[in-house]
């Protein structure tokens, strides 16, 4: 595996783990909708499903994660629009992680397909 493919794989893993950790921390401690946290922290459960596929380097997982991540991107943009400073910071971090994850998945698929035998 080339260095670029490996780098995109680890960027995808890191940004996916970052989204999971941020989602839980955001809804339970950093800026929950209600004091003490909410069940909205469960929004990260769908992100846990592709983690195994990405760690196993499955091409199919990279493809569908690059589509699913846009739901979290939309949430980040909407919640950053009019919110307090803590929520805005969490939302912008979510947007940045989503963009990193999408770029990593797209580049990973592109690089692996370019290296695949014809």
Buried (B, 14 or more C-beta within 10 A) or exposed (E): EEEBBEBBBEBBBBBBBBBBEBBBBBBBEBBBEEEEBEEBBEBBEEBEEBBEBBEEBEEEBBEEBBEBBEEBBEBBBEBBEEBEEEBBBBBBBBBBBBBBBBBBBBBBBBBBEEEEEE
